[in-house]
Amino acid sequence: MGGCPGCERDILVSLLLRLKFPIPIHKLVGVYPLVEFGLGNYTSREKGVKTINYTGLGFAAAAGVEIYPLAFLTPFFECRYMLHAGFDDRKEPVGKVHEKLILHSFALVIGVRLG
């Protein structure tokens, strides 16, 4: 994610509602589109400068594949895009406009779901 270059810490925390639509294409394989949206908080701490928080909205979209080799073990592969748009509402606005932050990220997610 393109956060704060030279920062001591960059953290993005999002609480998202997940909507997944599995489409079985074989008894062992399923594909799915996925969307997530909700609230997020981005924190950056520059060296020698106080921590800045940006609170705003998060959105993610993904396409994935699930494999069902066993009833309790489901490997999955996702290609994911995420957008976070936040505003620093803890500082005095400059010219009545709050400082804003927009982050974009792309990721390939590989994992295993149990159950």
Backbone as a ProteinNet text record, in pm:
[ID]
protein_1_A
[PRIMARY]
MGGCPGCERDILVSLLLRLKFPIPIHKLVGVYPLVEFGLGNYTSREKGVKTINYTGLGFAAAAGVEIYPLAFLTPFFECRYMLHAGFDDRKEPVGKVHEKLILHSFALVIGVRLG
[TERTIARY]
83.7	0	88.3	45	121.3	87	152.8	120.8	211.2	291.5	374.6	521.3	589.7	731.1	815.5	904.4	990.5	923.9	806	736.8	791.9	779.6	815	709.6	585.4	477.3	367.2	314.2	199	103.1	-18.6	-115	-251	-312.4	-449.5	-535	-638.7	-731.2	-869.9	-935.6	-1068.4	-1164.5	-1286.1	-1394.7	-1492.1	-1493.1	-1566.6	-1676.4	-1785.4	-1891.3	-1858.3	-1855.8	-1810.3	-1929.8	-1939.9	-2044.8	-1977.6	-2001.5	-1935.9	-2042.2	-2019.5	-2118	-2052.8	-2043.8	-1976.3	-2055.3	-1982.6	-2041.9	-1971.9	-2035.1	-1969.2	-1957.4	-1837	-1819.2	-1782.3	-1755.8	-1724.5	-1738.8	-1751.5	-1767.8	-1643.6	-1528.4	-1405.8	-1361	-1425.7	-1378.8	-1497.4	-1481.8	-1581.3	-1512.6	-1576.4	-1524.8	-1620.5	-1572.7	-1661.3	-1613.7	-1709.2	-1679.5	-1703	-1636	-1646.3	-1635.8	-1722	-1710.8	-1715.3	-1643.9	-1643	-1651.5	-1723.1	-1725.7	-1750	-1701.5	-1718.1	-1632.3	-1592.4	-1516.1	-1371.3	-1282	-1141	-1070.4	-954.2	-871.3	-726.9	-667.2	-528.1	-443.5	-336.1	-248.3	-108.7	-51.1	87.6	162.6	285.3	368.6	502	524.3	650.9	754	880.3	987.3	984.3	975.6	976.1	847.7	743.5	616.6	507.5	403.8	296.9	222.5	152.1	75.2	-44.2	-68.2	-181.7	-278.1	-405.7	-508.4	-601.5	-630.9	-727.4	-841.3	-960.9	-1077	-1165.8	-1210.6	-1293.2	-1353.9	-1378.5	-1447	-1348.9	-1377.7	-1298	-1384.5	-1324.9	-1394.3	-1295.2	-1338.6	-1253.4	-1336.4	-1273.5	-1336.9	-1236.7	-1286.5	-1196.3	-1266.2	-1185.4	-1232.1	-1146.8	-1208.9	-1133.9	-1175.8	-1094.8	-1119.1	-1103.3	-1198.4	-1189.2	-1174.7	-1098.4	-1079.2	-1125.4	-1202.3	-1260.1	-1203.4	-1076	-1020.5	-1073.2	-1101.8	-1152.5	-1269.8	-1356.4	-1475.9	-1441.5	-1330.6	-1299.8	-1186.7	-1130.4	-1014.9	-1041.5	-1038.9	-1069.3	-960.7	-863.4	-767.6	-838.2	-791.6	-850.8	-742.4	-772.7	-682.4	-765.9	-721.9	-797.2	-706.4	-761	-699.6	-782.9	-721.7	-797.5	-751.6	-849.3	-824.5	-888	-818.6	-873.5	-854.5	-955.4	-952.8	-989.2	-911.3	-943.8	-936.8	-1044.5	-1048.7	-1079.4	-986.1	-1003.8	-974.4	-1023.8	-1003.1	-944.2	-851.1	-792.3	-880.4	-978.6	-1073	-1029.8	-909.3	-861	-776.6	-746.1	-668.5	-759.3	-713.8	-787	-775.1	-886.5	-878.4	-807.1	-738.2	-671	-766.8	-805.7	-901	-1034.9	-1077.1	-1203.7	-1209.6	-1092.2	-1086.3	-996.6	-1048.4	-967.9	-866.8	-750	-650	-706.2	-688.5	-745.1	-636.5	-670.5	-577.7	-654.5	-600.5	-661.4	-555.1	-584.9	-492.8	-554.3	-471.3	-511.8	-414.5	-463.5	-373.1	-428.3	-336.3	-369.3	-294.2	-355.2	-289.6	-338.7	-250.7	-287.6	-288.6	-403.8	-420.3	-433.8	-351.7	-356.4	-376.7	-474.4	-499.4	-576.5	-607.2	-681.8	-791.8	-913.7	-1026.6	-1063.5	-1083.2	-1121.8	-1271.9	-1333.9	-1475.7	-1562.1
-117.7	0	124.2	224.2	347.7	433.4	414	487.3	606.8	603.3	716.4	677.3	722.8	686.7	739.6	657.6	698.9	697.5	638.9	633.9	521.7	539.5	433.3	323.5	362.9	264.1	303.6	205.8	222	108.1	137.9	33	70.3	-24.1	-6.6	-116.4	-76.1	-171.3	-143.4	-246.4	-228.3	-330.7	-287.1	-375.8	-378.3	-489.9	-496.5	-602.2	-574.5	-672.6	-748	-880.2	-963.9	-1030.4	-1014.2	-1078	-1168.7	-1297.1	-1395.1	-1477.2	-1504	-1574.9	-1698	-1809.1	-1927.9	-1989	-2029.6	-2092	-2226.3	-2338.5	-2467.6	-2499	-2533.9	-2572.8	-2720.4	-2782.9	-2926.2	-2963.9	-3090.2	-3128.3	-3098.5	-3076.7	-3046.1	-2900.6	-2821.9	-2685.3	-2590.3	-2472.3	-2366.1	-2232.2	-2144	-2008.9	-1910.7	-1790.8	-1694.7	-1551.1	-1460.7	-1317.6	-1278.6	-1174.5	-1132.5	-980.5	-918.4	-775.1	-754.7	-654.4	-617.9	-466.6	-418.2	-274.7	-250.1	-136.1	-104.4	13.5	17.1	127.9	87	184.7	155.7	270.7	241.3	342.9	320.4	422.6	415	500.8	443.4	514.1	522.9	642.1	657.7	738.1	698.4	768.9	801.8	928.3	971.5	986.9	977.2	990.8	1129.9	1134.8	1261.9	1342.2	1281.8	1352	1268.3	1335	1261.5	1172.7	1075.6	982.1	1052	1019.4	1074.9	960.9	980.5	879.5	931.4	844.4	874.7	774.1	822	735.7	751.9	639.4	650.5	518.3	505	388.7	296.1	167.9	68.4	-11.8	-51.4	-132.7	-231.9	-354.5	-455.2	-537.6	-579.1	-667.5	-777.3	-898.6	-1010.7	-1114.9	-1193.2	-1313.2	-1427.2	-1540.1	-1649.2	-1786.3	-1883.1	-2024.6	-2101.2	-2190.6	-2280.4	-2423.7	-2501.9	-2644.1	-2724.6	-2829.3	-2907.8	-3049.7	-3066.1	-3201.7	-3281.8	-3213.3	-3278.3	-3196.3	-3258.3	-3190	-3075.5	-3086.5	-2986.8	-2892.5	-2907.7	-2829.3	-2773	-2640	-2576.5	-2476.3	-2514	-2415.3	-2317	-2190.2	-2093	-1999.4	-1938.5	-1846.1	-1725.3	-1605.9	-1484.4	-1381.9	-1313.2	-1193.8	-1076.6	-985.9	-888.3	-744.6	-655.2	-510.4	-445.7	-347.9	-279.5	-129.1	-55.5	90.7	137.5	230.7	293	444.3	513.3	659	712.4	789.4	838.2	986.3	1045.1	1186.1	1199.5	1292.9	1321.1	1424.5	1377.4	1468.4	1506.6	1468.5	1503.5	1631.4	1682.2	1804.8	1917.5	2039.6	2153.7	2151.7	2165.5	2164	2287.5	2269.6	2380	2434.4	2558.7	2616.2	2544.3	2498.8	2427.5	2294.4	2240.2	2109.9	2018.8	1903.2	1807.8	1740	1709.4	1634	1495.6	1448.6	1318.6	1223.3	1096	990.4	888.4	850.2	745.3	640.3	515.8	404.2	302.7	251.1	142.5	26.9	-94.9	-209.9	-326.2	-406.1	-528.8	-641.8	-757.2	-869.2	-1001.6	-1099.5	-1238.4	-1306.3	-1354.5	-1413.6	-1564.4	-1638.2	-1784.3	-1827.5	-1913.3	-1953.5	-2083.5	-2122.2	-2244.8	-2211	-2252.4	-2231.9	-2366	-2367.8	-2490.1	-2489.9	-2604.6	-2616.4	-2592.4
0	0	0	-69.2	-73.5	45.9	154.3	276	294.6	396.2	437	421.8	315	297.6	413.7	464.5	574.2	709.9	719.5	848.1	935	1063.8	1157	1156.8	1130.7	1137.9	1041.3	971.3	882	910.9	956.2	990	932.4	861.8	814.9	876.4	950.4	1011.6	955	900.9	843.5	901.1	926	966	849.2	775.9	650.7	655.1	588.5	566.6	438.6	445.8	335.2	267.1	136	56.4	-46.3	-33.7	-118.7	-190.6	-319.5	-400.3	-464	-391.6	-447.9	-564	-666.2	-784.7	-805	-771.8	-792.7	-941.5	-986.8	-1126.8	-1138.5	-1025.5	-1018.6	-872.5	-841.5	-700.7	-617.1	-681.9	-608.1	-620.6	-706.7	-732.9	-740.8	-682.4	-694	-715.6	-788.6	-807.8	-741	-712.3	-647.7	-672.4	-692.3	-676.9	-531.7	-488.6	-349.3	-342.2	-262.7	-235.2	-84.6	-37.5	103.7	113.9	212.3	236.9	384.5	432.5	573.2	613.4	740.8	796.7	817.7	810.6	831.8	901.2	957.3	1020.8	978.5	919.9	876.6	969.6	1023.2	1116.5	1058.1	1056.4	1013.7	1118.9	1143.4	1242	1176.3	1150.7	1093.7	1204	1166.7	1265.7	1327.6	1459	1529.6	1518.2	1461.8	1443.6	1508.8	1558.3	1623	1524.2	1577.5	1496.6	1432	1306	1232.9	1200.3	1230.3	1201.4	1092.5	996.7	892	904.7	933.2	948.4	826.1	770.9	651.6	610.3	481.2	425.7	356.8	364.7	295.7	199.3	88.1	-11.9	-68.8	-89.3	-152	-248.7	-358.1	-455.1	-488.1	-503.7	-530.1	-615.9	-683.5	-752.1	-700.3	-673.5	-612.6	-658.1	-619.1	-647.5	-517.7	-490.2	-374.7	-424.1	-349.4	-381.3	-260.7	-285.3	-175.6	-172.4	-133.1	-128.6	-10.4	100.5	221.4	273.8	349.1	398.4	494.3	568.8	671.1	630.6	509.9	466.8	327.4	315.4	186.1	149.9	66.7	16	-77.5	-77.4	-168.3	-221.8	-336.7	-403.8	-446.8	-409.5	-442.6	-509.3	-607.5	-663.5	-611.8	-536.5	-457.5	-485	-490.7	-498.4	-376.1	-316.1	-199.5	-212.4	-169.2	-167.6	-26.8	26.5	154.7	135.8	165.6	157.8	296.5	351.4	487.4	500.7	609.4	639.1	778	793.3	923.7	993	1067.6	1132.3	1273.2	1314.4	1448	1445.8	1326.4	1313.3	1266.2	1289.7	1236.4	1084.5	1013.3	866.9	812.8	701.5	633.9	529.4	541.6	447.7	449	567.6	587.2	511.4	476.2	409.6	492.6	532.7	608.9	518	575.1	500.1	471.1	347.9	312	264.2	267.3	226.8	145.9	31.5	-52	-79	-43.9	-64	-160	-249.9	-339.4	-317.7	-322.1	-314.1	-395.5	-448.5	-519.1	-450.4	-439.8	-370.8	-426.2	-422.7	-447	-311.6	-268.7	-135.2	-149.7	-76.6	-76.1	69.2	94	231.5	239	361.5	388.3	487.5	455.2	544.5	607.4	738.9	808.8	832.8	818.1	844.7	723.5
[MASK]
+++++++++++++++++++++++++++++++++++++++++++++++++++++++++++++++++++++++++++++++++++++++++++++++++++++++++++++++++++

